[in-house]
Structures are given as structure tokens and as C-alpha cells.
Amino acid sequence: MKNAFSSIQDRVEIWNYVPFYDEDYWMYNSAMLGALLIAVVAAFNLVVLYHYVLVRRQKSLAIFQLCGCTKGKAIRLYVAESLLLTVPCYCLAALFYHFVLLEPFTRIFPYIDTAYSLRLYATGFGIFVTVCTLAIWILSVWIVSRHSIVERKGGVL
């Protein structure tokens, strides 16, 4: 474009577009890192909440096992159930942030909308789902393997 306007350079001023100011670039990287950290913390928060649910469902787990449910099926059931709860929550929170909160933040930080791209949402979603799945799988294995069916059935817990 500069070459095309070289003949009329005295009448046209060409500015170089810089998407971020050099001194503010760290701030937008920090915002992205903060968003990913919040996704990890939210995932662990949901794992702690789901731990309470699993502890309270010991008798239903005993009934599942009496009806022929293996430990592996119970673990897969708990992981699938938790993902069915957490994935829509993440999607709703991301949509709420993008369509409601991002505009007021853009007035304060002019380039923040470029920092929160589809790539960041997809990365945050991947991290959130991976952390939730791994943590809830480990938690489910620990809860399911911790006590015998006789202890669960007898109400010892």
C-alpha cells in the first residue's frame, strides 16, 4: 500500500498499525493468563463441590453395585454426570462474559477484545474440561474404591 501511494506521498500520511502498545502488551498477556488460571480454579471448585455430592451418595452407589454395576461403570457414570453439569456452566459463563462484561472492559482496556479471541475461549474450555475430567475421575476412583459394598449397604458410612 505504501508503494501505491508513493507518488502522492506529500498528500497522504500512512500510519503503521500496532495492535498493542509495547509497554501494555504484558497487561494483555496477564489478562489471558488470569483467565486460564480462573478456569483451573473454577474446575477445582466444581470438583470440591462434586466430592460432597459423591460422599452423600454412598448408599445409591451400593444399590448400583448390588444391581450389577461394576466399579468402572460407576466411575464413568460419575464422570459423565459431572461433565454434563460443568460443561454447560462453562459455556454459559463464557457467553455471559463475552456478550455482557467484555464491552465495559473494552472501554477501560481498548485492546482487550483482541486478547479474548475464540482461541482463548477454546483453550480455556479445553483446560477446564481436562482438569475437571481428570480430577473427578481420580475423585470417583478414590470414592468408589474406598469402601466395600457391605459397608455402604449397612449404613456404616
PyMOL commands that place a pseudoatom at each C-alpha (Angstrom):
pseudoatom trace, name=CA, resn=MET, resi=1, chain=A, elem=C, hetatm=0, pos=[0.000, 0.000, 0.000]
pseudoatom trace, name=CA, resn=LYS, resi=2, chain=A, elem=C, hetatm=0, pos=[2.923, 2.298, 0.705]
pseudoatom trace, name=CA, resn=ASN, resi=3, chain=A, elem=C, hetatm=0, pos=[4.267, 1.697, -2.798]
pseudoatom trace, name=CA, resn=ALA, resi=4, chain=A, elem=C, hetatm=0, pos=[0.908, 2.540, -4.369]
pseudoatom trace, name=CA, resn=PHE, resi=5, chain=A, elem=C, hetatm=0, pos=[0.793, 5.901, -2.596]
pseudoatom trace, name=CA, resn=SER, resi=6, chain=A, elem=C, hetatm=0, pos=[4.473, 6.760, -3.046]
pseudoatom trace, name=CA, resn=SER, resi=7, chain=A, elem=C, hetatm=0, pos=[3.681, 9.145, -5.904]
pseudoatom trace, name=CA, resn=ILE, resi=8, chain=A, elem=C, hetatm=0, pos=[1.248, 11.153, -3.782]
pseudoatom trace, name=CA, resn=GLN, resi=9, chain=A, elem=C, hetatm=0, pos=[3.203, 10.911, -0.545]
pseudoatom trace, name=CA, resn=ASP, resi=10, chain=A, elem=C, hetatm=0, pos=[3.016, 14.610, 0.212]
pseudoatom trace, name=CA, resn=ARG, resi=11, chain=A, elem=C, hetatm=0, pos=[-0.823, 14.454, 0.318]
pseudoatom trace, name=CA, resn=VAL, resi=12, chain=A, elem=C, hetatm=0, pos=[-1.255, 11.113, 2.180]
pseudoatom trace, name=CA, resn=GLU, resi=13, chain=A, elem=C, hetatm=0, pos=[0.034, 10.221, 5.605]
pseudoatom trace, name=CA, resn=ILE, resi=14, chain=A, elem=C, hetatm=0, pos=[0.407, 6.478, 6.282]
pseudoatom trace, name=CA, resn=TRP, resi=15, chain=A, elem=C, hetatm=0, pos=[0.380, 5.223, 9.840]
pseudoatom trace, name=CA, resn=ASN, resi=16, chain=A, elem=C, hetatm=0, pos=[1.751, 1.867, 10.864]
pseudoatom trace, name=CA, resn=TYR, resi=17, chain=A, elem=C, hetatm=0, pos=[-0.867, -0.123, 12.747]
pseudoatom trace, name=CA, resn=VAL, resi=18, chain=A, elem=C, hetatm=0, pos=[0.395, -1.519, 16.033]
pseudoatom trace, name=CA, resn=PRO, resi=19, chain=A, elem=C, hetatm=0, pos=[-2.212, -3.707, 17.742]
pseudoatom trace, name=CA, resn=PHE, resi=20, chain=A, elem=C, hetatm=0, pos=[-0.701, -3.319, 21.230]
pseudoatom trace, name=CA, resn=TYR, resi=21, chain=A, elem=C, hetatm=0, pos=[1.423, -0.679, 22.819]
pseudoatom trace, name=CA, resn=ASP, resi=22, chain=A, elem=C, hetatm=0, pos=[4.744, -2.212, 23.729]
pseudoatom trace, name=CA, resn=GLU, resi=23, chain=A, elem=C, hetatm=0, pos=[4.515, -1.218, 27.367]
pseudoatom trace, name=CA, resn=ASP, resi=24, chain=A, elem=C, hetatm=0, pos=[0.927, -2.548, 27.703]
pseudoatom trace, name=CA, resn=TYR, resi=25, chain=A, elem=C, hetatm=0, pos=[1.499, -5.890, 25.974]
pseudoatom trace, name=CA, resn=TRP, resi=26, chain=A, elem=C, hetatm=0, pos=[2.342, -7.611, 29.280]
pseudoatom trace, name=CA, resn=MET, resi=27, chain=A, elem=C, hetatm=0, pos=[-1.026, -6.480, 30.652]
pseudoatom trace, name=CA, resn=TYR, resi=28, chain=A, elem=C, hetatm=0, pos=[-2.993, -8.337, 27.967]
pseudoatom trace, name=CA, resn=ASN, resi=29, chain=A, elem=C, hetatm=0, pos=[-0.869, -11.462, 28.371]
pseudoatom trace, name=CA, resn=SER, resi=30, chain=A, elem=C, hetatm=0, pos=[-1.564, -11.230, 32.093]
pseudoatom trace, name=CA, resn=ALA, resi=31, chain=A, elem=C, hetatm=0, pos=[-5.283, -10.976, 31.374]
pseudoatom trace, name=CA, resn=MET, resi=32, chain=A, elem=C, hetatm=0, pos=[-5.154, -14.122, 29.255]
pseudoatom trace, name=CA, resn=LEU, resi=33, chain=A, elem=C, hetatm=0, pos=[-3.099, -15.954, 31.864]
pseudoatom trace, name=CA, resn=GLY, resi=34, chain=A, elem=C, hetatm=0, pos=[-5.536, -14.793, 34.539]
pseudoatom trace, name=CA, resn=ALA, resi=35, chain=A, elem=C, hetatm=0, pos=[-8.485, -16.124, 32.539]
pseudoatom trace, name=CA, resn=LEU, resi=36, chain=A, elem=C, hetatm=0, pos=[-6.836, -19.515, 32.191]
pseudoatom trace, name=CA, resn=LEU, resi=37, chain=A, elem=C, hetatm=0, pos=[-5.972, -19.558, 35.894]
pseudoatom trace, name=CA, resn=ILE, resi=38, chain=A, elem=C, hetatm=0, pos=[-9.600, -18.764, 36.724]
pseudoatom trace, name=CA, resn=ALA, resi=39, chain=A, elem=C, hetatm=0, pos=[-10.678, -21.704, 34.546]
pseudoatom trace, name=CA, resn=VAL, resi=40, chain=A, elem=C, hetatm=0, pos=[-8.404, -24.042, 36.527]
pseudoatom trace, name=CA, resn=VAL, resi=41, chain=A, elem=C, hetatm=0, pos=[-9.603, -22.676, 39.875]
pseudoatom trace, name=CA, resn=ALA, resi=42, chain=A, elem=C, hetatm=0, pos=[-13.239, -22.975, 38.768]
pseudoatom trace, name=CA, resn=ALA, resi=43, chain=A, elem=C, hetatm=0, pos=[-12.647, -26.570, 37.738]
pseudoatom trace, name=CA, resn=PHE, resi=44, chain=A, elem=C, hetatm=0, pos=[-11.201, -27.434, 41.144]
pseudoatom trace, name=CA, resn=ASN, resi=45, chain=A, elem=C, hetatm=0, pos=[-14.063, -25.599, 42.823]
pseudoatom trace, name=CA, resn=LEU, resi=46, chain=A, elem=C, hetatm=0, pos=[-16.546, -27.810, 40.994]
pseudoatom trace, name=CA, resn=VAL, resi=47, chain=A, elem=C, hetatm=0, pos=[-14.510, -30.883, 41.941]
pseudoatom trace, name=CA, resn=VAL, resi=48, chain=A, elem=C, hetatm=0, pos=[-14.743, -29.950, 45.624]
pseudoatom trace, name=CA, resn=LEU, resi=49, chain=A, elem=C, hetatm=0, pos=[-18.491, -29.467, 45.262]
pseudoatom trace, name=CA, resn=TYR, resi=50, chain=A, elem=C, hetatm=0, pos=[-18.835, -32.781, 43.456]
pseudoatom trace, name=CA, resn=HIS, resi=51, chain=A, elem=C, hetatm=0, pos=[-16.805, -34.502, 46.185]
pseudoatom trace, name=CA, resn=TYR, resi=52, chain=A, elem=C, hetatm=0, pos=[-19.568, -33.554, 48.623]
pseudoatom trace, name=CA, resn=VAL, resi=53, chain=A, elem=C, hetatm=0, pos=[-22.175, -34.985, 46.255]
pseudoatom trace, name=CA, resn=LEU, resi=54, chain=A, elem=C, hetatm=0, pos=[-20.287, -38.267, 45.896]
pseudoatom trace, name=CA, resn=VAL, resi=55, chain=A, elem=C, hetatm=0, pos=[-19.823, -38.669, 49.645]
pseudoatom trace, name=CA, resn=ARG, resi=56, chain=A, elem=C, hetatm=0, pos=[-23.552, -38.112, 50.165]
pseudoatom trace, name=CA, resn=ARG, resi=57, chain=A, elem=C, hetatm=0, pos=[-24.417, -40.737, 47.507]
pseudoatom trace, name=CA, resn=GLN, resi=58, chain=A, elem=C, hetatm=0, pos=[-22.687, -43.723, 49.117]
pseudoatom trace, name=CA, resn=LYS, resi=59, chain=A, elem=C, hetatm=0, pos=[-25.932, -45.671, 49.590]
pseudoatom trace, name=CA, resn=SER, resi=60, chain=A, elem=C, hetatm=0, pos=[-27.002, -45.128, 45.983]
pseudoatom trace, name=CA, resn=LEU, resi=61, chain=A, elem=C, hetatm=0, pos=[-23.590, -46.406, 44.918]
pseudoatom trace, name=CA, resn=ALA, resi=62, chain=A, elem=C, hetatm=0, pos=[-24.204, -49.541, 46.996]
pseudoatom trace, name=CA, resn=ILE, resi=63, chain=A, elem=C, hetatm=0, pos=[-27.570, -50.020, 45.275]
pseudoatom trace, name=CA, resn=PHE, resi=64, chain=A, elem=C, hetatm=0, pos=[-25.890, -49.600, 41.880]
pseudoatom trace, name=CA, resn=GLN, resi=65, chain=A, elem=C, hetatm=0, pos=[-23.327, -52.239, 42.798]
pseudoatom trace, name=CA, resn=LEU, resi=66, chain=A, elem=C, hetatm=0, pos=[-25.992, -54.618, 44.122]
pseudoatom trace, name=CA, resn=CYS, resi=67, chain=A, elem=C, hetatm=0, pos=[-27.787, -54.330, 40.791]
pseudoatom trace, name=CA, resn=GLY, resi=68, chain=A, elem=C, hetatm=0, pos=[-24.650, -55.337, 38.902]
pseudoatom trace, name=CA, resn=CYS, resi=69, chain=A, elem=C, hetatm=0, pos=[-22.905, -52.041, 38.263]
pseudoatom trace, name=CA, resn=THR, resi=70, chain=A, elem=C, hetatm=0, pos=[-19.157, -52.503, 38.220]
pseudoatom trace, name=CA, resn=LYS, resi=71, chain=A, elem=C, hetatm=0, pos=[-16.752, -50.006, 39.740]
pseudoatom trace, name=CA, resn=GLY, resi=72, chain=A, elem=C, hetatm=0, pos=[-15.653, -48.937, 36.269]
pseudoatom trace, name=CA, resn=LYS, resi=73, chain=A, elem=C, hetatm=0, pos=[-19.220, -48.237, 35.164]
pseudoatom trace, name=CA, resn=ALA, resi=74, chain=A, elem=C, hetatm=0, pos=[-19.881, -46.280, 38.362]
pseudoatom trace, name=CA, resn=ILE, resi=75, chain=A, elem=C, hetatm=0, pos=[-16.777, -44.183, 37.781]
pseudoatom trace, name=CA, resn=ARG, resi=76, chain=A, elem=C, hetatm=0, pos=[-17.760, -43.492, 34.168]
pseudoatom trace, name=CA, resn=LEU, resi=77, chain=A, elem=C, hetatm=0, pos=[-21.279, -42.611, 35.320]
pseudoatom trace, name=CA, resn=TYR, resi=78, chain=A, elem=C, hetatm=0, pos=[-19.979, -40.100, 37.859]
pseudoatom trace, name=CA, resn=VAL, resi=79, chain=A, elem=C, hetatm=0, pos=[-17.531, -38.535, 35.406]
pseudoatom trace, name=CA, resn=ALA, resi=80, chain=A, elem=C, hetatm=0, pos=[-20.212, -38.227, 32.705]
pseudoatom trace, name=CA, resn=GLU, resi=81, chain=A, elem=C, hetatm=0, pos=[-22.673, -36.779, 35.197]
pseudoatom trace, name=CA, resn=SER, resi=82, chain=A, elem=C, hetatm=0, pos=[-20.190, -34.169, 36.358]
pseudoatom trace, name=CA, resn=LEU, resi=83, chain=A, elem=C, hetatm=0, pos=[-19.307, -33.206, 32.777]
pseudoatom trace, name=CA, resn=LEU, resi=84, chain=A, elem=C, hetatm=0, pos=[-22.987, -32.841, 31.940]
pseudoatom trace, name=CA, resn=LEU, resi=85, chain=A, elem=C, hetatm=0, pos=[-23.175, -30.319, 34.773]
pseudoatom trace, name=CA, resn=THR, resi=86, chain=A, elem=C, hetatm=0, pos=[-19.907, -28.458, 34.291]
pseudoatom trace, name=CA, resn=VAL, resi=87, chain=A, elem=C, hetatm=0, pos=[-19.646, -28.059, 30.508]
pseudoatom trace, name=CA, resn=PRO, resi=88, chain=A, elem=C, hetatm=0, pos=[-22.907, -26.089, 30.130]
pseudoatom trace, name=CA, resn=CYS, resi=89, chain=A, elem=C, hetatm=0, pos=[-21.904, -23.961, 33.143]
pseudoatom trace, name=CA, resn=TYR, resi=90, chain=A, elem=C, hetatm=0, pos=[-18.612, -23.062, 31.480]
pseudoatom trace, name=CA, resn=CYS, resi=91, chain=A, elem=C, hetatm=0, pos=[-20.310, -22.284, 28.180]
pseudoatom trace, name=CA, resn=LEU, resi=92, chain=A, elem=C, hetatm=0, pos=[-22.910, -20.058, 29.845]
pseudoatom trace, name=CA, resn=ALA, resi=93, chain=A, elem=C, hetatm=0, pos=[-20.226, -18.220, 31.824]
pseudoatom trace, name=CA, resn=ALA, resi=94, chain=A, elem=C, hetatm=0, pos=[-18.115, -17.670, 28.682]
pseudoatom trace, name=CA, resn=LEU, resi=95, chain=A, elem=C, hetatm=0, pos=[-21.142, -16.371, 26.754]
pseudoatom trace, name=CA, resn=PHE, resi=96, chain=A, elem=C, hetatm=0, pos=[-22.103, -14.085, 29.651]
pseudoatom trace, name=CA, resn=TYR, resi=97, chain=A, elem=C, hetatm=0, pos=[-18.580, -12.695, 29.806]
pseudoatom trace, name=CA, resn=HIS, resi=98, chain=A, elem=C, hetatm=0, pos=[-18.273, -12.234, 26.053]
pseudoatom trace, name=CA, resn=PHE, resi=99, chain=A, elem=C, hetatm=0, pos=[-21.635, -10.566, 25.453]
pseudoatom trace, name=CA, resn=VAL, resi=100, chain=A, elem=C, hetatm=0, pos=[-22.211, -8.709, 28.739]
pseudoatom trace, name=CA, resn=LEU, resi=101, chain=A, elem=C, hetatm=0, pos=[-18.936, -7.969, 30.513]
pseudoatom trace, name=CA, resn=LEU, resi=102, chain=A, elem=C, hetatm=0, pos=[-16.448, -7.620, 27.667]
pseudoatom trace, name=CA, resn=GLU, resi=103, chain=A, elem=C, hetatm=0, pos=[-17.877, -4.340, 26.373]
pseudoatom trace, name=CA, resn=PRO, resi=104, chain=A, elem=C, hetatm=0, pos=[-17.453, -2.410, 29.660]
pseudoatom trace, name=CA, resn=PHE, resi=105, chain=A, elem=C, hetatm=0, pos=[-13.923, -3.801, 29.955]
pseudoatom trace, name=CA, resn=THR, resi=106, chain=A, elem=C, hetatm=0, pos=[-13.199, -2.657, 26.389]
pseudoatom trace, name=CA, resn=ARG, resi=107, chain=A, elem=C, hetatm=0, pos=[-13.873, 0.934, 27.409]
pseudoatom trace, name=CA, resn=ILE, resi=108, chain=A, elem=C, hetatm=0, pos=[-11.187, 0.666, 30.074]
pseudoatom trace, name=CA, resn=PHE, resi=109, chain=A, elem=C, hetatm=0, pos=[-8.742, -1.557, 28.132]
pseudoatom trace, name=CA, resn=PRO, resi=110, chain=A, elem=C, hetatm=0, pos=[-9.129, -0.744, 24.425]
pseudoatom trace, name=CA, resn=TYR, resi=111, chain=A, elem=C, hetatm=0, pos=[-7.483, -3.889, 23.035]
pseudoatom trace, name=CA, resn=ILE, resi=112, chain=A, elem=C, hetatm=0, pos=[-8.879, -6.456, 25.454]
pseudoatom trace, name=CA, resn=ASP, resi=113, chain=A, elem=C, hetatm=0, pos=[-11.389, -7.706, 22.881]
pseudoatom trace, name=CA, resn=THR, resi=114, chain=A, elem=C, hetatm=0, pos=[-8.471, -8.824, 20.696]
pseudoatom trace, name=CA, resn=ALA, resi=115, chain=A, elem=C, hetatm=0, pos=[-6.950, -10.650, 23.669]
pseudoatom trace, name=CA, resn=TYR, resi=116, chain=A, elem=C, hetatm=0, pos=[-10.163, -12.613, 24.241]
pseudoatom trace, name=CA, resn=SER, resi=117, chain=A, elem=C, hetatm=0, pos=[-10.373, -14.408, 20.946]
pseudoatom trace, name=CA, resn=LEU, resi=118, chain=A, elem=C, hetatm=0, pos=[-12.027, -17.693, 20.044]
pseudoatom trace, name=CA, resn=ARG, resi=119, chain=A, elem=C, hetatm=0, pos=[-8.637, -19.318, 20.555]
pseudoatom trace, name=CA, resn=LEU, resi=120, chain=A, elem=C, hetatm=0, pos=[-8.555, -18.211, 24.193]
pseudoatom trace, name=CA, resn=TYR, resi=121, chain=A, elem=C, hetatm=0, pos=[-12.097, -19.452, 24.818]
pseudoatom trace, name=CA, resn=ALA, resi=122, chain=A, elem=C, hetatm=0, pos=[-11.270, -22.808, 23.224]
pseudoatom trace, name=CA, resn=THR, resi=123, chain=A, elem=C, hetatm=0, pos=[-8.042, -23.098, 25.222]
pseudoatom trace, name=CA, resn=GLY, resi=124, chain=A, elem=C, hetatm=0, pos=[-9.840, -22.204, 28.443]
pseudoatom trace, name=CA, resn=PHE, resi=125, chain=A, elem=C, hetatm=0, pos=[-12.567, -24.704, 27.650]
pseudoatom trace, name=CA, resn=GLY, resi=126, chain=A, elem=C, hetatm=0, pos=[-10.024, -27.422, 26.946]
pseudoatom trace, name=CA, resn=ILE, resi=127, chain=A, elem=C, hetatm=0, pos=[-8.149, -26.732, 30.165]
pseudoatom trace, name=CA, resn=PHE, resi=128, chain=A, elem=C, hetatm=0, pos=[-11.372, -26.577, 32.166]
pseudoatom trace, name=CA, resn=VAL, resi=129, chain=A, elem=C, hetatm=0, pos=[-12.746, -29.849, 30.793]
pseudoatom trace, name=CA, resn=THR, resi=130, chain=A, elem=C, hetatm=0, pos=[-9.393, -31.629, 31.103]
pseudoatom trace, name=CA, resn=VAL, resi=131, chain=A, elem=C, hetatm=0, pos=[-8.874, -30.550, 34.711]
pseudoatom trace, name=CA, resn=CYS, resi=132, chain=A, elem=C, hetatm=0, pos=[-12.479, -31.401, 35.619]
pseudoatom trace, name=CA, resn=THR, resi=133, chain=A, elem=C, hetatm=0, pos=[-12.357, -34.792, 33.941]
pseudoatom trace, name=CA, resn=LEU, resi=134, chain=A, elem=C, hetatm=0, pos=[-9.039, -35.835, 35.455]
pseudoatom trace, name=CA, resn=ALA, resi=135, chain=A, elem=C, hetatm=0, pos=[-9.836, -34.555, 38.934]
pseudoatom trace, name=CA, resn=ILE, resi=136, chain=A, elem=C, hetatm=0, pos=[-13.331, -36.044, 39.029]
pseudoatom trace, name=CA, resn=TRP, resi=137, chain=A, elem=C, hetatm=0, pos=[-12.059, -39.336, 37.621]
pseudoatom trace, name=CA, resn=ILE, resi=138, chain=A, elem=C, hetatm=0, pos=[-9.424, -39.509, 40.380]
pseudoatom trace, name=CA, resn=LEU, resi=139, chain=A, elem=C, hetatm=0, pos=[-12.010, -38.487, 42.970]
pseudoatom trace, name=CA, resn=SER, resi=140, chain=A, elem=C, hetatm=0, pos=[-14.508, -41.072, 41.705]
pseudoatom trace, name=CA, resn=VAL, resi=141, chain=A, elem=C, hetatm=0, pos=[-11.901, -43.837, 41.765]
pseudoatom trace, name=CA, resn=TRP, resi=142, chain=A, elem=C, hetatm=0, pos=[-11.000, -42.868, 45.313]
pseudoatom trace, name=CA, resn=ILE, resi=143, chain=A, elem=C, hetatm=0, pos=[-14.646, -42.732, 46.497]
pseudoatom trace, name=CA, resn=VAL, resi=144, chain=A, elem=C, hetatm=0, pos=[-15.728, -45.941, 44.716]
pseudoatom trace, name=CA, resn=SER, resi=145, chain=A, elem=C, hetatm=0, pos=[-12.689, -47.946, 45.849]
pseudoatom trace, name=CA, resn=ARG, resi=146, chain=A, elem=C, hetatm=0, pos=[-12.564, -46.629, 49.381]
pseudoatom trace, name=CA, resn=HIS, resi=147, chain=A, elem=C, hetatm=0, pos=[-15.299, -48.758, 50.991]
pseudoatom trace, name=CA, resn=SER, resi=148, chain=A, elem=C, hetatm=0, pos=[-16.762, -52.157, 50.365]
pseudoatom trace, name=CA, resn=ILE, resi=149, chain=A, elem=C, hetatm=0, pos=[-20.332, -52.723, 49.256]
pseudoatom trace, name=CA, resn=VAL, resi=150, chain=A, elem=C, hetatm=0, pos=[-21.168, -54.221, 52.656]
pseudoatom trace, name=CA, resn=GLU, resi=151, chain=A, elem=C, hetatm=0, pos=[-20.127, -51.023, 54.429]
pseudoatom trace, name=CA, resn=ARG, resi=152, chain=A, elem=C, hetatm=0, pos=[-22.173, -48.902, 52.053]
pseudoatom trace, name=CA, resn=LYS, resi=153, chain=A, elem=C, hetatm=0, pos=[-25.226, -51.129, 52.244]
pseudoatom trace, name=CA, resn=GLY, resi=154, chain=A, elem=C, hetatm=0, pos=[-25.167, -51.435, 56.018]
pseudoatom trace, name=CA, resn=GLY, resi=155, chain=A, elem=C, hetatm=0, pos=[-25.136, -47.696, 56.543]
pseudoatom trace, name=CA, resn=VAL, resi=156, chain=A, elem=C, hetatm=0, pos=[-21.795, -47.767, 58.344]
pseudoatom trace, name=CA, resn=LEU, resi=157, chain=A, elem=C, hetatm=0, pos=[-20.753, -44.625, 56.451]
for i in range(1, 157): cmd.bond("trace and resi %d" % i, "trace and resi %d" % (i + 1))
show_as sticks, trace
zoom trace
